[in-house]
Amino acid sequence: MNVMKIASSISAIIVLIYTILLLFQVWGDGIAIDTFMKLTISAVVMIVVLMGLALMYREYIEDKSMRDDDYLG
């Protein structure tokens, strides 16, 4: 399975869980606002780091395959 597909799937799961939490926060009793903000920041950081690592890994693999195929010197 492609690394970008895995990273996108994990990011989508994080967004789905966060969306459910957000709806619960807006329409339900919710949780304390400071805890909610911490979870928000954590979700954003996890998605950014996950996608950044996946992009770096993809670029590394593409560069390596181009070097192996003698497209790059």
Secondary structure as UniProt FT lines:
FT   HELIX           3..27
FT   HELIX           33..68
FT   TURN            69..70
//
